[in-house]
Each structure stands twice: as C-alpha cells, then as structure tokens.
Amino acid sequence: MDRMIFVNLPVADLDVATRFYTDLGFRLDERFTDEHAASVVVSDTICVMLLVPAFFAQFTPSPVGDPRRSTQVVNCLSAASCEEVDALVRRAVAAGGAEYRPTQEEGGMYGRSFTDVDGHAWEVMAMEVTPTS
C-alpha cells in the first residue's frame, strides 16, 4: 500500500491561499473543499489541506502561531530536474510567494526554497539517486 501524506496548513485567507497553490499547477479536490478548507492535490500520494485558523485549531491543542515569525515545519517536494525546481520556484514567486533561502547545490542535489502567501516554507529538491547495492 502506498501511504499518503496530508500537509495541514492554517491560512489567513482561504481564497488567496487556494489561488496560490493552484497557480503552482496543483489541482483542487472539490470533494474536500468548502468555506473552511481547500484540498490541494500535489500528487497521487500528497495533498495539502488549507484550513482557516478556527478549523485548523480543532486539530491541535497547541496555539496556532504565525509562520512568518517562527518556522513550524519545512515541507520538501521532489523534482525530476533542476529545471523543474527552478520552474516551480518561479511560479511560486509569481503567485505571491517569496524565495526563502539561497539555492543549495551539493553532491548531486539541487534545491531551492520558497514561502507561500502565509509564510509556510517549502523546499523543492532534485536529486541524483544512486541505487544501493
């Protein structure tokens, strides 16, 4: 069985956040989208759940912080090539996000980072994976 991951993010403005992620080329799953949440399909096994703060608060006993003031989590997506990394970061910036860290290049890895419109950090990484023996 392939496991799925659901990244749950509190967002200040659901419409703005939804538009940001669909501008990146991800699709919306209308079955799990309403005035409290939007389900953004990144791949067959990854969904980003954008949640208004009051709804997000129902899932955690901890206070909901501002991702612009402290890093809560850094999500990383794989990419097939350096060009795909660059293209996704360009789309993120064009959609209202911002570059987050300098480009990382080391030992067969190429990565860049961006924040979404709410300040959530994302990395995009292309890696040369060598089979282990």
C-alpha positions in Angstrom: 0.0 0.0 0.0 1.3 3.5 -0.9 0.8 5.8 2.1 -0.5 9.3 1.5 0.6 12.4 3.3 -1.7 15.2 4.1 0.0 18.5 5.0 -2.4 20.6 7.0 -1.7 24.4 6.9 -3.5 27.2 8.6 -4.1 30.1 6.2 -5.2 33.7 6.7 -7.3 33.9 3.5 -8.6 30.6 2.1 -9.3 32.1 -1.4 -5.8 33.7 -1.7 -4.0 30.5 -0.4 -6.1 28.3 -2.8 -5.2 30.5 -5.7 -1.5 30.4 -4.8 -1.4 26.6 -4.8 -3.5 26.2 -8.0 -1.2 28.8 -9.7 1.7 26.4 -8.9 -0.1 23.9 -11.2 -1.7 21.8 -8.5 -5.4 20.8 -8.7 -8.2 21.3 -6.2 -10.1 18.3 -4.9 -13.6 19.8 -4.7 -14.9 16.8 -2.6 -12.9 18.1 0.4 -13.2 21.8 -0.3 -15.6 24.2 1.4 -15.6 27.5 3.3 -13.4 26.0 6.0 -10.8 24.1 3.9 -9.4 23.5 0.5 -7.8 20.2 -0.6 -5.0 20.7 -3.0 -3.7 17.6 -4.8 0.1 17.7 -5.3 0.4 14.1 -6.4 -1.3 10.8 -6.1 0.1 10.5 -2.6 0.4 14.1 -1.3 -2.4 16.6 -0.5 -2.1 20.0 1.1 -5.1 20.9 3.3 -5.5 24.6 3.5 -7.5 25.4 6.7 -9.0 28.6 8.1 -7.5 29.2 11.6 -10.6 28.3 13.6 -10.9 25.0 11.7 -7.2 24.2 12.0 -7.3 24.9 15.7 -9.7 21.9 16.1 -6.8 19.6 15.2 -4.2 20.7 17.8 -4.2 21.6 21.5 -1.3 24.0 20.8 -1.8 27.6 19.9 -1.7 28.4 16.2 1.4 30.5 15.5 2.3 32.8 12.7 4.6 31.0 10.2 6.2 34.4 9.4 7.5 34.6 12.9 8.7 31.1 13.5 9.2 28.0 11.4 6.7 25.3 12.2 7.6 22.8 9.6 9.6 22.8 6.3 7.9 20.7 3.6 10.1 19.3 0.8 8.9 18.2 -2.7 11.0 16.2 -5.1 11.5 17.3 -8.6 12.7 15.4 -11.7 15.3 18.0 -12.7 17.0 21.3 -11.8 14.8 22.9 -14.4 11.7 21.7 -12.7 12.9 23.0 -9.4 13.5 26.4 -10.9 10.2 26.5 -12.7 8.2 25.7 -9.5 10.0 28.4 -7.5 9.4 30.9 -10.4 5.7 30.0 -10.3 5.6 30.3 -6.5 7.2 33.8 -6.6 4.9 34.9 -9.5 1.8 33.7 -7.5 2.7 35.8 -4.5 5.2 33.7 -2.6 8.8 34.6 -1.9 12.2 32.9 -2.2 13.1 31.5 1.2 16.8 30.5 1.2 19.7 30.6 -1.3 20.0 27.8 -3.9 21.5 24.6 -2.4 23.9 22.6 -4.6 25.8 19.7 -3.1 26.8 16.2 -4.1 24.1 15.5 -6.7 21.4 17.6 -5.0 20.0 20.8 -6.3 17.4 22.6 -4.3 15.6 25.9 -3.8 13.1 27.1 -1.3 10.0 29.4 -1.2 7.4 30.5 1.2 3.7 30.5 0.3 1.4 33.5 0.8 1.0 32.7 4.5 4.8 32.2 5.1 4.8 28.4 5.1 8.2 27.1 4.0 8.6 24.7 1.1 11.8 23.2 -0.5 12.0 21.7 -3.9 14.8 19.3 -4.5 16.2 17.4 -7.5 18.5 14.6 -6.5 20.6 12.1 -8.4 19.7 8.9 -6.6 22.3 6.1 -6.9 21.0 2.6 -6.3 22.4 1.0 -3.2 24.0 -2.4 -3.5 
